[in-house]
């Protein structure tokens, strides 16, 4: 088994540790680059008191040009994907008014079993929260921060030559090899759509020179976004090095920042992507976000899974000029998909 730079056999470990580490490997294998197995789920019916909508599906970029939640929260200038846009106002603030915060016990609110959750609208108003400031592992949802740093840097057509340290990541990997060359755009699609850990390391090194330097960039960007209750130790969300954490509230801010960026907005809403490997073979990457496949109003954003974190999801949806972001931490499958979709529908008034 391989974790980072360490190569060892689980036979040398105690049975308990070997089982735990093997579980981490399996969780990544069934949630990332090496499998495209479909996952289906059904969402329980919503409360009858919530209004339904028969309006056509909105523009998939999830931003209203004028009026509505989108225009105030996500800025008036919408650039084409792949371009560099001016910096957004930071830090991002949640707790706006006049929408009151709804507690999990309020009538008509969907049931949430995750350890922590939050739902915010396009103005940053908190519509629902459950343990939203609890520090928990965020798993691969933190790759939204990786994507934001890469997208803001731009130059997505720039070639990136894979280095040996980029491959020091498991279990969810694309299988890139030292010396192979890909564009930043290819790598950015793979890390956001299929959550490949080796590609996260490649993008981090390309951005800042090394994994350690990129982690420093991640933490600096998190502070700029107002994510004051988060700390990251790597680019991919795995539990080593230890000590990283975030909160549902902080990840909602990250989700809002991702929606403001046209490149991330497009990639995170992509259901499948054709990745051409350096050897000429082609691999179809299916988005790990099952809500994106199941709920047509969903516009993203990012999944995460480890044994320590459980099932995590930062999701977004837009309809009728409204945009909402929901975060689930410490959930399970299929509850993470069902409950995220239910929260999104609740926020959209469906």
Number of C-alpha atoms within 10 A of each C-alpha: 14 14 15 16 11 9 10 11 9 15 9 9 12 9 10 9 12 15 13 13 16 15 14 19 19 15 19 24 17 16 24 28 26 18 15 16 11 9 14 12 13 11 15 12 8 17 13 9 10 14 11 12 11 7 8 8 11 15 14 16 16 28 28 23 17 12 11 16 22 24 19 16 21 25 15 14 12 14 14 12 15 18 16 16 19 10 9 13 13 11 16 18 17 18 15 14 11 8 14 12 17 16 13 17 11 9 10 13 19 23 13 22 17 21 19 23 32 31 30 30 28 24 23 25 20 25 22 23 21 21 15 23 17 17 19 19 30 33 28 28 28 26 26 26 22 27 25 22 18 23 24 19 13 17 15 19 12 12 16 20 16 22 18 11 16 24 22 19 22 22 26 26 23 24 16 20 16 13 12 14 16 19 14 24 20 19 24 27 26 28 29 28 27 29 32 30 29 28 29 29 26 28 26 27 22 20 18 15 12 16 22 15 14 23 20 16 19 24 18 13 18 22 17 14 20 17 23 15 17 23 21 22 21 25 27 28 25 29 19 12 11 11 10 19 20 24 26 31 31 25 30 31 21 25 27 25 23 23 27 26 26 21 27 26 22 21 24 24 24 21 18 17 17 13 18 13 17 13 7 8 8 11 14 14 23 22 30 28 26 23 28 24 21 17 16 13 23 26 27 32 33 27 30 30 28 23 20 15 22 21 26 31 31 29 29 32 28 29 24 18 19 22 31 32 32 30 32 35 33 24 22 17 12 15 18 25 27 21 23 28 27 23 30 28 22 21 23 22 15 18
